[in-house]
Amino acid sequence: MAGRKQLMARQYADNIGETVDNPFAPPSASEQAPTWSWLDEYLWFSCDIIADLVEGRMEQRPLVATVARLEPGERALAVGPAQRLTWRAVGDGSYMHQSVVAFGSPVFVLGSMAGSALGNSARRRAAENDAQPRWVVEGSGEITVTTRKVYFGHPKCALDLAWGGLDTIDLVAPEIFQTSFRNIHNGRQTTVQLQTPWASLLFVLAAITAFPAHPRLLGRGWLPPDFEKRCIEIGRPCRPAARLLLNRGQ
């Protein structure tokens, strides 16, 4: 029995070695199968929506149900989950300075004063840190994407962003759309991110409306370079939205 186990172990080791050492060894079944993620699914539908928009076929698309308020003639293209982040500080740098009046032995008085000083120092450092801008998660909700805007529904931090009212846009990650705009409520410049699987669709709609020469749009940087190939490999060819965008108007 021991000899048989040793033989099987040697054969297993030889097979592993052959796979590692031989660059022409056939790939495993998992390596042969094309990868397809939940984000790819949203990208596929994004390409379909964009192609219909460029080709003037929006009226042929099925209606999308949404609770967002739409303007006359406005059409919802997609809905989905999103998380809002805002680039801001969480404090103004102020803190409560505490003074201690101690009575008793010199050791007790000195100890109390030292403890108070340490506490004030810690509060000051915390206040200085809170005054530094950072990405702050405001909340999660549902977005409604239309040809004119994106609406983020949330009871405390709702957004209603018209494409033409944005000052900057970018796709900083496959699922993160970033934009800046002038806040109509306080007049301040505001920068936000929407983390959503519809991020590429948001970017393209904003770009073709107000940023037609954006390098990410002209360079097809809103879509993974191998995406169309992987769609074919998986048996779901996607419409050539990136090419249609570059050729529109010609």
VEXFIMAR-984876 format. One record per residue: z, x, y of N, C-alpha, C, O, CB in turn. Coordinates in steps of 0.2 Angstrom, whole numbers, plus 5000, padded with zeros to 4 digits. Glycine has a CB too. Example, Ala and Ser with C-alpha at 12.3 -4.5 7.8 and 13.67 -1.06 7.14 Angstrom:
% VEXFIMAR-984876
503950664972503950624978503950664984504250714983504550574978/503550644989503650684995503950645000504050675006502950704997/
***
This chain:
% VEXFIMAR-984876
500050044994500050005000500050045006499650035011500649955000/500450105006500450145012499850175013499650185019501050195011/499450205008498850235009498350185012497950205016498550255002/498350125009497850075012497950065020497550055023497950005008/498650055022498750055029498550115033498250105038499550045030/498650175030498350235034497650225034497350245040498650295030/497250205029496550205029496350155035495850165039496250185023/496650095035496450045040496650075047496250055051496849985039/497150105048497350135054496750185057496550185063497950165054/496550225052496050275054495350245056495050265060495950325048/495250185052494550155053494650115060494150115064494450105048/495250095062495350055068495250115074494950095079495950025069/495550165073495550225078494850245079494550265084495950285076/494450255073493750275074493350225077492850245081493450285067/493450155076493050105080493250105087492750105091493250035077/493850115089494050125096493750185099493450185105494850125097/493750235096493450305098492750295100492450315104493550355094/492350255095491650255096491450205102490950225105491350215089/491850155103491750115109491850155115491450145120492250055109/492350195116492550235122492050295123491850305128493250265121/491850325117491450385118490750375119490350415122491650435112/490550315116489750305115489650255121489750195121489650275109/489250285126489050245132488550185131488550145135488850285138/488250195125487750145123488050095118487650055115487150175120/488650095117488950045112488949975115489049965121489750065111/488749925111488649855114489349835117489849845114488449805108/489249795123489849775126490149715122489849685118489649745133/490849705124491149655120490949585123490549585128491949655121/491149525119490849465122491149445128490749415132491149415117/491749465130492049455137491649495142491549465148492749475137/491349555141490949585146490349565146490049565152490949665144/490049525141489349505142489349435146488849425149489049485135/489849395146489849335149489949345157490349385159490449285147/489549315161489549315168490149285170490349235168488949285171/490449315175491149285178490949225183490449225186491549345182/491349175183491349125187492049095189492449075185490849065184/492149095196492849075198492849015202492248985203493149135203/493448985204493448925208493148935214492848885217494148905208/493148995217492849005224492049005223491748985228493049075226/491849035217491149025216490848955216490348935219490949065209/491248915214491048835213491048815220490548775222491648795209/491448825225491448805232490848845235490548805239492048825236/490648905234490148935237489448905235489048895239490149015235/489448885228488848845226488748785230488148775232488848835218/489248745231489148685235489048695242488648665245489748645234/489348755245489148775252488448785253488148765258489648835254/488148825248487448845248487048775248486548775252487248885243/487248725244486848665244486848625250486348595252487148625238/487448625253487548595260487148625265486848595269488348585262/487148695265486848725271486048725270485748715275487048805270/485848725264485148715262484848645265484348645268484948725255/485248595263485048525266485148525273484648495276485548475263/485548555276485648555284485048595287484748565291486248595286/484848655284484248685287483548645286483148645290484148755284/483548615280482948575278482948505281482448465280482848575271/483448485285483448425288483548365283483248315284482848415292/483948375278484048325272484748305272484948275267483848355266/485148305277485848285277485848215276486348195272486148305284/485448175278485548095277485448085269485648025267484948065281/485148125265485048115258485748135254485748115248484448155255/486148165257486848185254487248125253487248085257487148245258/487648125248488148065247488648075252488848125255488448075240/488948015254489448015259490148045256490248035250489647935261/490448075261491148115259491648075262491748065268491148185261/492148055258492748015260493248055264493348115261493047975254/493448035269493948075273494448025277494147975279493648125278/495048055279495448015283495448035290495748005295496148015280/495048085291494948115298494548065302494048035300494648185298/494748065309494348025314493648055315493648115317494748005320/493148015314492448045316492148015322492247955323491948035310/491748055326491448025332490747985329490547995324491248085337/490547945334489947915332489347965330489248005334489647865337/489047945324488547995322488748055318488348095316488048015328/489348065318489648125315489748115307489848055305490348145318/489548165304489548155296489948205293489948265294488848165294/490448185289490848235285490448265279490048235276491448195282/490448335279490148365274490548385268490348395262489848435277/491148405269491648425264492348415266492548415272491548495262/492748405261493548405262493848455257493548465252493848335262/494448475259494748525254495448545257495548535262494348575252/495748585253496448615255496348675259495848705259496748635248/496848685264496848735268497548755270497948715270496348725274/497648815273498248835275498148865282497648905283498648885271/498548845287498448875294498848935295499448925294498548815299/498648985298499049045301498849055308498249045310498949105296/499349075312499249085319499449155321500049175318499549035323/499149195325499349255327499749245333499549235338498649305328/500449255332500849245337501549275335501649305330500949175338/501949285340502649305339503149245337502949195339502949345346/503649265334504149205332504749205337505149165336504349215325/504749255342505249255347505049285353504449305353505849295344/505449285358505249305365505649375367505549395372505449255370/506049405362506349465363507049455365507449505366505949505368/507249395367507949385369508449375363508249355358507949325374/509049395365509549385359510249375363510349385369509649445355/510749355359511449335362511849405361512049425356511749275358/512049425367512449485367513149465367513449425371512349535374/513549485362514249465361514749525363514649585362514349445354/515249505367515749555369516349535366516549475364515849555377/516749585364517449575360517949595364517949655367517349615353/518449555365519149575368519649585362519849535359519349525374/519849645361520349655355521049675358521049715363520049705350/521549655355522249675356522549705350522449675344522649615359/522949755350523249785345523249855345523249885350522949755338/523249885339523349955338522649985341522149955340523449985331/522650055343522050085345521550085339520950075341522250155347/521750095333521250095328520950025327520350025326521650115321/521349975328521049905327520549895333520049865332521649855327/520749905339520349895345519649935344519149905346520749915351/519750005342519150045342518650015336518050015337519250115340/518949995331518549965325518249895327517649885326519049945319/518549855331518249795334517649805338517149775338518749745337/517749855343517249875348516649905344516049885346517549925353/516749945339516249975335515849925331515249925331516450025330/516249875328515849815325515449775329514849755328516349775321/515749765335515349725340514649755342514149725343515749705346/514749825344514149865346513649865340513049855342514349935347/513849875334513349875328513049805328512449795327513749885322/513449745329513149685328512649675334512049645333513649635329/512749695340512349685346511649725344511149705346512649705352/511749785342511149825340510749795335510149795336511449895338/511049765330510649735325510249675328509649665326511049715319/510649635332510249575335509749595340509249565340510749535339/509849655343509249675348508649695344508149685346509549735352/508749735338508249755334507849695331507249695331508449805329/508249645329507949585326507549545331506949525330508449535323/507749545338507449515343506749545345506249515346507849505349/506849615345506249655347505649645341505049645343506449725347/505949645335505449635330505149565330504549555329505749645323/505549515332505249445332504749435338504349395338505849395333/504749485343504349475349503649505347503249505351504649515355/503549545341502949575340502449515336502749485332503049635335/501849515339501449465335501249485328501249535326500749455339/501249425324501049435317500749375315500749325318501649455313/500449375309500149305306500749265303501149285299499649325300/500749205306501349165305501049105301500549065304501749135311/501249085295501049025291501348965295501948955295501249035284/500848925297501148865301501148805296501648755297500648845306/500748795291500848745286500148735282499648765284500948675290/500248695277499648675273499448605274499848565275499848695265/498748595273498548525274497848515271497648555267498548505281/497448475274496748455271496348465277496448445283496748385268/495748495276495248505281494648455280494448445274494948575282/494348435285493748395285493248435289493348445295493848325288/492648455285492148495288491548445290491348405286491948545284/491348445296490748405298490248455302490348515302490948355303/489648425303489148465307489348495314489048535317488448435307/489848455316490148475323490748515324490848545329490148415327/491148505319491848535319492148545313491948525307492248495324/492848565313493248565307493948535310494148555315493348635304/494148485306494848455307495348475302495148465296494748385308/495848505304496448525300496948475301497248465306496648595301/497148435296497648385296498348405294498448435289497448325292/498748395299499448415298499948385303499748375309499548495298/500548355301500948325306501148365312501348335317501548295302/501248425311501548475317501048525319501148545325502148505314/500548545316500048595318499348575317498948615314500248665315/499148515319498448495317497948535322498148565327498348425319/497348545319496848575323496248535323496048495318496648645320/495848535329495248495330494748545333494748545339495348425334/494348585329493948635332493248625332492948625327494148705328/492948605338492248595338491948665338492148715341492048565345/491348675335491048735334490848765341490948825342490348735330/490648725345490448745352490948775356490848805362490048695355/491648755355492148775359492548835356493048855359492648725359/492248875351492548935349492348995353491748995354492448945341/492749045354492549105357492349155353491949195354493149125362/492649165347492549215342492549185335492949135334492949275342/492149205330492249185323492149245319491849295321491749135322/492449245313492349295308492549265301492949225300492649365310/492249295296492449285289492849345287492549395284491849265284/493449355287493849415286494049425279494249485277494549415290/493949375275494049375268493649325265493449275268494749375266/493449325258493049275255493349205256492949155257492949285248/493949195257494249125258494649115265495049075265494749115252/494549165270494849155276494349155282493949205283495349215277/494349105285493949095292494449105297494949075298493649025292/494249155302494649175308494249155314493649165315494849245308/494549125319494249105325494749115331495349105330493949035325/494549115337494949115343494649065348494049055348495049185346/495049035352494848985357495348975362495949005361494748915353/495148945367495648925373496048865371495648805371495248925380/496648865371497048805369497048755375497248775380497748825367/496848695374496748645379497448625381497448595387496348585377/497948635377498648605379499048655384499348635388499048595373/498948715383499248765387498848815390499148865394499848805383/498148815389497748865392497748935389497348975392497848865399/498148945384498149015382497649025376497448985373498849025378/497449085376497049115371497349105364497949135363496749185372/497049075359497449065353496949095347496349075347497648995351/497249125342496849155337497249125330497849135329496849235336/496749095326497049065320496649085314496049105315497048985321/496849075308496549085302496649015298497148985298496749145298/496048995295496048945290495948975283495348995282495548885292/496448975279496348995272496148945268496548895266496949035269/495448945266495248885262494648905258494248955260495048825267/494448875252493848895248493248875252492648895250493848855242/493248835257492648815261492548865267492148855272492748745264/492848925267492848975273492148995274491948995280493249035271/491749005269491049025271490648975274490248985278490649045264/490748905272490448855275490648845282490248835287490548785271/491248855284491548855291491148905295490948885300492248865291/491148965292490849015296490049005298489849015303490849085292/489748985293489048975294488848915299488448925303488648955287/489248865298489148805303489348825310488948805314489548745301/489848865311490048885317489548935320489348935326490748915317/489248975316488749025318488148995320487849015325488649075312/487848955316487248925318487248885324486748865327486948885312/487848855325487948815331488048855338487748845343488548775330/488448905337488648945343488549025343488649055348489348935345/488449045337488449125336487849135332487849175327489049155333/487249115334486649125329486449205328486049215323486049095332/486649245332486549315331487149355328487149415328486349345338/487549325326488149355323487949405317487549375313488649305320/488149465317487949515312488049485305487749505300488249575313/488649455304488749435297488249375295488149365289489549405297/488049335299487549285298486849315296486549305291487449235303/486649365301485949395300485949445294485449455291485749435306/486549475293486649515287486749485280486949525275487049575289/486849425280487049385274487649405272487849395266486449395269/488149425276488749445274489249395272489849405271489049485279/489049325273489549275272489449255264489849205262489349215276/489049285260488949265253488949335249488649385251488249235252/489249335244489249395240488549415238488149375236489649385233/488349485238487649505237487449485230486849475229487649575238/487849475225487649465218487749385216487649375211487949505213/487849345221488049275220487449235217487549205211488249245226/486849245220486249205217486149225210485849185206485649215222/486149295209486049325202486549295197486349275191486049395202/487149295199487649265194487549185193487749165188488349275197/487349155198487149085197486649075192486649025188486949055204/486149115192485549115187485849125180485649095175485049155189/486249185180486549205173486949145170486949145164486949265174/487349115174487749065171487448995170487648945167488349055176/486748995172486348935171486448875176486248825175486548905165/486648905182486648855188486348885194486748905199487448835189/485748895194485348925200485548885206485548825207484648925199/485748925212485848895218485348895223484848935222486548925221/485348855228484748855233484848915237485348935239484748785237/484248935239484249005243484448995251484048995255483549035243/485148975252485348955258485349015263485149005269486048935258/485449075261485449135265484749145268484649165273485749195261/484249145263483549155265483349095270482949115275483149155259/483549035268483348985273483648985280483248975285483548915270/484249015280484549025287484149075291484049065297485249045286/483949135288483549185291482849165293482649185298483549245287/482549115289481949095291481849025295481349005296481549085284/482449005297482448935300482048945307482148995310483148905301/481648895309481348895315480648935315480348935320481748925320/480548965309479848995309479348955306478748975305479949065305/
***
